[in-house]
């Protein structure tokens, strides 16, 4: 599932609904791969069966199906969102009105805000590309003040205004297309070269997701934090919310909750500089 951004991911968090949807997407990808491999072996001539013959069909098939699957990924996310909403709670009406009053003028279309009831940690995240939804976990809503929750929502709105999820999706799709399209084309002319291209593509994709994506995600968190800098009062409330979330999730200020998120200390120091 495509997360545009989240406040923090604690050791105890994970989100049962998110894990469930990720598992469903993973099952779809496995099905596509098995379909491609199956089609490859069906193409084998029983009298001249060979691994090479199978690979000549499987390599371009898997590449093309991977591109197709990732191209329709936003649609899969939106379908997952519709199912997810059925098990989530609505935000208290008076709290929602306070939040909309504070941020309504700074965003073109105000997103739906839901409460994840079965979460064990205090967290917030934005999900979806076409019609984003802001999700607050129940521990966060139950333990923070109205102003702190409003500030947390402001951070998530920063992700939506900056289109962080969409930018990361387009970047990822561009990388995949630029690497896998040559594999599909070359497999028809020079299979040996296409295998080399597959190896290179896998290394580049691995580097992209292990090095580039975390840097992009970390930068997007700072940008979403800076969205609050236009409102010094909300920036100060968000600093208190970050400290409180760190305590609730047993994370010290200097701890990096995930490799895609800056440490609490880094974020708090930058915010404090903006509200001096």
C-alpha positions in Angstrom: 0.0 0.0 0.0 1.3 3.3 -0.9 1.9 5.6 2.0 2.4 9.3 1.2 4.0 9.8 4.6 3.5 9.2 8.3 4.5 10.9 11.5 6.6 7.9 12.7 6.5 4.2 12.7 7.3 2.8 16.1 8.7 -0.6 17.0 5.2 -1.7 18.2 3.3 -0.4 15.2 2.5 -1.9 11.8 -1.2 -1.5 11.4 -3.2 -4.7 10.9 -5.2 -3.2 8.0 -2.1 -2.0 6.2 -0.4 -5.3 6.6 -3.5 -7.1 5.4 -3.7 -4.9 2.3 0.1 -5.3 1.6 -0.4 -9.0 1.8 -3.2 -8.9 -0.7 -1.1 -6.8 -3.2 1.8 -9.2 -2.7 -0.5 -12.1 -3.5 -1.5 -10.3 -6.7 2.2 -9.9 -7.7 2.9 -13.6 -7.0 0.0 -14.5 -9.2 1.3 -12.4 -12.1 4.7 -14.0 -11.7 3.4 -17.5 -11.7 1.2 -16.7 -14.7 4.2 -15.5 -16.6 6.3 -18.5 -15.6 3.5 -20.8 -16.4 3.1 -19.3 -19.9 6.8 -19.8 -20.4 6.7 -23.5 -19.7 3.6 -24.0 -21.8 5.5 -22.6 -24.7 8.2 -25.3 -24.3 8.3 -28.0 -27.0 8.2 -31.3 -25.1 10.9 -32.6 -27.5 13.2 -29.7 -27.1 12.5 -28.6 -23.5 15.2 -26.3 -22.2 15.6 -23.7 -19.5 16.7 -21.2 -22.1 13.5 -21.5 -24.1 11.5 -21.0 -20.9 13.5 -17.9 -19.9 13.1 -16.4 -23.3 9.4 -16.3 -22.7 9.4 -15.7 -18.9 11.8 -12.8 -18.8 9.8 -10.4 -21.1 6.5 -11.7 -19.7 7.4 -11.1 -16.1 8.9 -7.6 -17.0 5.8 -6.6 -18.9 3.4 -7.9 -16.2 5.5 -6.1 -13.5 5.1 -2.8 -15.3 1.4 -3.4 -15.9 0.9 -4.2 -12.2 2.7 -1.2 -11.0 0.9 1.0 -13.5 -2.5 0.1 -12.0 -1.1 0.2 -8.5 -3.0 3.4 -7.6 -6.3 1.7 -8.5 -5.5 -1.2 -6.3 -4.7 1.2 -3.4 -8.1 3.0 -3.9 -9.9 -0.4 -3.8 -8.1 -1.3 -0.7 -9.0 2.1 0.9 -12.7 1.5 0.3 -12.5 -1.9 2.1 -10.4 -0.4 4.8 -12.8 2.4 5.6 -15.5 -0.1 6.7 -13.4 -1.2 9.7 -12.3 2.3 10.7 -13.9 4.9 13.0 -15.0 8.4 12.1 -13.3 11.3 13.9 -15.4 13.2 16.5 -17.5 15.9 14.7 -16.4 18.8 16.9 -12.7 17.8 16.6 -13.1 17.5 12.8 -14.7 21.0 12.7 -11.8 22.5 14.7 -9.3 20.9 12.3 -11.1 22.0 9.2 -11.4 25.5 10.6 -7.7 25.6 11.1 -6.5 24.1 7.9 -9.4 24.3 5.5 -8.1 27.5 3.7 -4.7 25.9 3.0 -5.8 22.9 1.0 -8.0 22.7 -2.1 -9.9 19.5 -1.1 -10.0 18.5 2.5 -9.4 14.8 2.9 -11.4 12.3 4.9 -9.9 11.7 8.4 -10.4 8.2 9.9 -9.4 6.6 13.2 -7.7 3.2 13.2 -9.3 1.4 16.2 -7.0 -1.7 16.5 -3.6 0.1 16.5 -1.3 -0.3 19.5 0.9 2.8 19.0 0.3 6.5 18.6 0.8 7.3 14.9 -0.7 9.1 11.9 -0.3 8.5 8.2 -1.6 9.5 4.8 -2.6 6.9 2.3 -3.8 7.0 -1.3 -2.8 8.8 -4.4 -6.1 9.6 -6.2 -8.2 10.5 -3.1 -5.8 10.6 -0.1 -7.1 9.7 3.4 -5.6 10.8 6.7 -5.5 8.1 9.3 -5.0 8.7 13.1 -4.5 5.7 15.4 -6.8 5.5 18.4 -4.0 5.8 21.0 -3.0 9.1 19.4 -6.5 10.5 19.5 -7.2 9.3 23.0 -3.9 10.7 24.5 -3.4 14.1 22.8 -5.1 17.4 23.1 -7.3 18.9 20.4 -4.5 21.4 19.4 -1.9 18.6 19.2 -4.1 16.4 17.1 -4.8 19.5 14.8 -1.0 20.0 14.4 -0.5 16.3 13.6 -3.2 16.5 10.9 -1.5 19.6 9.6 1.7 17.6 9.0 -0.3 15.0 7.1 -1.9 17.7 5.0 1.6 18.9 4.2 2.2 15.5 2.5 -1.0 15.9 0.5 -0.3 19.5 -0.5 3.3 18.5 -1.5 1.9 15.5 -3.4 4.6 13.3 -1.8 2.9 10.0 -2.5 2.3 10.8 -6.1 5.9 12.1 -6.7 7.3 8.9 -5.2 5.0 6.7 -7.3 5.9 8.5 -10.5 9.6 8.3 -9.7 9.3 4.6 -9.0 7.3 3.9 -12.2 9.8 5.9 -14.3 12.7 3.9 -12.9 10.9 0.6 -13.5 9.8 1.6 -17.0 13.3 2.8 -18.0 14.9 -0.5 -16.9 12.3 -3.1 -17.8 11.2 -1.8 -21.2 14.7 -2.5 -22.7 14.5 -6.0 -21.2 11.2 -6.7 -23.1 12.6 -5.3 -26.4 16.1 -6.9 -26.2 14.8 -10.3 -25.4 13.4 -10.5 -29.0 16.8 -9.7 -30.6 19.6 -10.6 -28.2 18.6 -12.8 -25.3 22.1 -12.9 -23.8 22.2 -9.1 -23.7 18.7 -9.0 -22.2 19.8 -11.3 -19.3 22.7 -8.8 -18.6 20.1 -6.0 -18.7 18.0 -8.0 -16.2 21.0 -8.3 -13.8 21.8 -4.6 -14.1 18.1 -3.6 -13.7 17.9 -5.7 -10.5 21.0 -4.0 -9.1 19.7 -0.5 -10.0 16.2 -1.2 -8.5 17.8 -2.6 -5.4 19.9 0.6 -5.0 16.9 2.7 -5.7 14.7 1.2 -3.0 17.5 0.8 -0.4 19.2 4.2 -0.9 17.2 6.6 -3.0 13.7 6.0 -1.7 14.7 6.4 2.0 16.3 9.7 1.2 13.3 10.9 -0.7 11.0 9.8 2.1 13.1 11.5 4.7 13.1 14.8 2.7 9.3 14.6 2.3 9.0 14.3 6.1 11.0 17.5 6.6 8.9 19.3 3.9 5.6 18.2 5.6 7.0 19.5 8.9 7.8 22.8 7.3 4.2 23.1 6.1 3.5 23.9 9.8 6.0 26.7 9.8 3.4 29.1 8.3 1.6 28.8 11.6 4.0 29.2 14.6 1.4 28.1 17.1 0.8 24.9 15.3 4.5 24.3 14.8 5.0 24.5 18.6 2.0 22.2 19.2 3.5 19.7 16.7 6.8 19.8 18.6 4.9 18.8 21.7 3.1 16.1 19.8 6.3 14.6 18.5 7.8 14.5 22.0 4.6 13.0 23.4 4.5 10.4 20.6 8.1 9.5 21.3 7.2 8.9 24.9 4.0 6.9 24.1 5.9 4.7 21.7 9.0 4.4 24.0 11.2 6.2 21.5 13.9 8.7 22.7 14.3 11.9 20.8 17.4 10.7 19.0 16.0 7.4 17.9 15.3 6.9 14.2 12.0 5.0 14.1 12.5 3.8 10.6 15.2 4.2 7.9 12.7 6.3 5.9 12.1 8.8 8.7 14.4 11.4 10.3 15.1 11.1 14.0 12.8 13.0 16.4 15.7 15.2 17.5 16.4 16.3 13.9 12.8 17.2 13.3 12.3 19.0 16.5 15.5 21.0 16.1 14.4 22.1 12.6 11.0 23.1 13.8 12.3 25.0 16.7 14.5 27.0 14.4 11.4 28.1 12.4 9.5 29.3 15.4 12.2 31.3 17.2 
